[in-house]
Amino acid sequence: MPAPFDFHQFQAMTPLDGVNIWGYLLDRYADRITVKRRKPALENLEKIFNATFKLANAVGFRAMNLRDLCGETGLSMGGLYGYISNKDQLAEMIEDVVRHATHEVPKMFADVADPLDRLEALIRASIYVSEILQPWFYFVFMDSRVLQAEQRGTAKESELHVQALFAAVIAQVPGLRGSPDLIAAHILATFQDWYVKRWKYRAADIGPDRFADSAVQMMRGYLAA
């Protein structure tokens, strides 16, 4: 896949979608999830996490409880316990999906030799992943403060891992000006603005491709100068 791929091409080349997310969670947490019939389990996982994002946005993750989740999903408390036993497990699973995606997708471009081309591919992929998983990324960004200490540490380590990955590529750019770590931090802040402040870009009718094109143009304009 050449570096200037668009959102549609990215969706075609990666299995990252709703169906696979629920399947990933069901397999990953098979020891915790007691519901063994796959089809209803996948359907209920979708209900549970969509309801979690809705309630977290409406009242805050700290304020919501499992009874609220039952009311939103239509599941009984016993039915909900077939998937999770507390809110901490929900937060853990959300953080896990985001971490898995941000760690695995960059591996798709490990063989791109030119550092600017590879950096463009990573920028586009990061923006497109956060577009597909926007509620998940938004939750981790906004509600990570309510996670358990171990989970907060894992979320921070995950962000630093991605920043270090970008910094390592930036460091290979000939004639580099500035700190690779600081430039990588600026790039990550751009991604965060995209999935946290979606209202701003919707109002301006800016989609993921236009945003990615602008981010790449800014990166190349600075690093290739």
Residue pairs with C-beta under 8 A, 6 or more apart in sequence:
1 9
1 13
1 108
1 121
3 112
3 117
3 118
3 120
3 121
3 124
4 120
4 124
4 216
5 13
5 121
5 124
6 209
6 212
7 128
7 131
7 207
7 208
7 209
7 212
10 124
10 125
10 128
11 17
11 128
11 132
13 108
14 105
14 108
16 101
16 105
16 129
16 132
16 133
17 132
18 46
19 42
21 97
21 133
22 42
22 45
22 46
23 42
24 97
24 100
25 45
25 93
25 96
25 97
26 33
26 38
26 41
26 42
26 45
28 93
28 96
29 93
32 83
32 84
32 89
33 41
33 82
33 83
34 81
34 82
35 41
35 44
35 82
35 83
41 83
44 73
44 75
44 79
44 82
44 83
45 83
47 73
47 74
47 75
48 69
48 73
48 75
48 80
48 83
48 84
48 90
49 90
49 93
49 94
50 135
51 69
51 72
51 73
52 61
52 64
52 69
52 90
52 94
52 139
53 135
53 136
53 138
53 139
54 72
55 61
55 64
55 68
55 69
55 72
56 64
56 139
56 142
56 143
59 68
60 143
61 87
61 91
61 139
61 143
61 146
62 143
62 146
64 87
65 87
66 77
66 80
66 84
66 86
66 87
67 77
69 75
69 80
70 76
70 77
70 79
70 80
73 80
84 90
84 93
88 147
88 148
88 151
91 139
91 143
91 146
91 147
91 148
91 151
92 147
92 151
94 136
94 139
94 140
95 140
95 144
95 147
95 151
95 154
95 155
95 158
97 133
97 136
98 133
98 136
98 137
98 140
98 158
99 154
99 155
99 158
101 129
101 133
102 126
102 129
102 158
102 161
102 162
103 158
103 161
103 162
105 125
105 126
105 129
106 122
106 125
106 162
106 165
108 121
108 125
109 118
109 121
109 122
109 125
112 118
112 121
115 169
115 170
115 172
115 173
116 173
116 219
116 220
116 223
116 224
118 169
119 166
119 169
119 170
119 173
119 219
119 223
120 216
120 219
120 220
122 165
122 166
122 169
123 187
123 191
123 212
123 215
123 216
123 219
124 212
124 216
126 162
126 191
127 191
127 194
127 208
127 211
127 212
127 215
128 208
128 212
130 137
130 191
130 194
130 195
131 194
131 195
131 208
134 195
134 198
137 195
138 195
138 196
140 155
141 192
141 195
141 196
142 196
144 151
144 152
144 155
145 152
147 155
159 188
162 188
163 181
163 184
163 185
163 188
164 181
164 184
166 183
166 184
166 187
166 188
167 180
167 181
167 183
167 184
168 180
170 176
170 180
170 183
170 184
170 223
171 180
173 223
173 224
176 223
177 222
177 225
183 222
183 223
187 215
187 219
190 215
190 218
194 201
194 208
194 211
201 207
201 211
